[in-house]
Amino acid sequence: MRVIVSMVVLLCFVLVMQSCKKANEVSEKITDTSMKKLDTMDKAKALAQKTDIANLRQAVNNFQAAEGRYPKDLSELEQFAGVTIDKGIYKYDPNTGTLAQQ
């Protein structure tokens, strides 16, 4: 009888170890997939920021062509271009029309 109980306990131990191994593999796959998604999101965000600043620089050039001067500030550019600008992330020089991210 002891032998049977020992065999059952050993079998249960093996099954538990196998399920832990599979759970660990699943966890690693989830982590890997999550990291890939975050990397893709970071790349998309960087591309969007490059596109935004390129569009704003074009708006500055359009303003200068239409008005003969650069906008005095980003608020004036907003009104001219009909857009909303997050002024906290851009550095603008009204003397040169230079626009950069901070």
Secondary structure in CASP SS format (residue, H / E / C, confidence):
PFRMAT SS
TARGET T0000
AUTHOR 0000-0000-0000
METHOD secondary structure of the structure
MODEL  1
M C 1.00
R H 1.00
V H 1.00
I H 1.00
V H 1.00
S H 1.00
M H 1.00
V H 1.00
V H 1.00
L H 1.00
L H 1.00
C H 1.00
F H 1.00
V H 1.00
L H 1.00
V H 1.00
M H 1.00
Q H 1.00
S H 1.00
C H 1.00
K H 1.00
K H 1.00
A H 1.00
N H 1.00
E H 1.00
V H 1.00
S H 1.00
E H 1.00
K H 1.00
I H 1.00
T H 1.00
D H 1.00
T H 1.00
S H 1.00
M H 1.00
K H 1.00
K H 1.00
L H 1.00
D H 1.00
T H 1.00
M H 1.00
D H 1.00
K H 1.00
A H 1.00
K H 1.00
A H 1.00
L H 1.00
A H 1.00
Q H 1.00
K H 1.00
T H 1.00
D H 1.00
I H 1.00
A H 1.00
N H 1.00
L H 1.00
R H 1.00
Q H 1.00
A H 1.00
V H 1.00
N H 1.00
N H 1.00
F H 1.00
Q H 1.00
A H 1.00
A H 1.00
E H 1.00
G C 1.00
R C 1.00
Y C 1.00
P C 1.00
K C 1.00
D C 1.00
L H 1.00
S H 1.00
E H 1.00
L H 1.00
E H 1.00
Q H 1.00
F H 1.00
A H 1.00
G C 1.00
V C 1.00
T C 1.00
I C 1.00
D C 1.00
K H 1.00
G H 1.00
I H 1.00
Y E 1.00
K E 1.00
Y E 1.00
D E 1.00
P C 1.00
N C 1.00
T C 1.00
G C 1.00
T E 1.00
L E 1.00
A E 1.00
Q E 1.00
Q C 1.00
END
